[in-house]
């Protein structure tokens, strides 16, 4: 998702300008990144558990920070590392709760076989 913006940054340097090319890139990034990611997230919500998809959503800021650092565009501070740790702990905690709920929830195939036996 960050590829178009990353390519533009690598080609034009770290400064921002209000040129038509920059504005077009920003517009396309907003339409495709936000539009496509929200569409994919809503499709995931329809197919997966909401807690699982929320855990993925919680990882976006952490991944953005890591990609910015990997591209050499950002230095990571202690506060950002602390925020990354909190974010990843929250996603891990949410996943643990989801797994515990799945273990106690009856499997639909078992319910169907029990209903057929009646």
Secondary structure, 3 states (H helix, E strand, C coil): CCHHHHHHHHHHCCCCCCCHHHHHHHHHHHHHHHHHHHHHHHHHHHHCCHHHHHHHHHCHHHHHHHHHHHCCCCCCCHHHHHHHHHHHHHHHHHHHHHHHHHHHCCCHHHHHHHHHHC
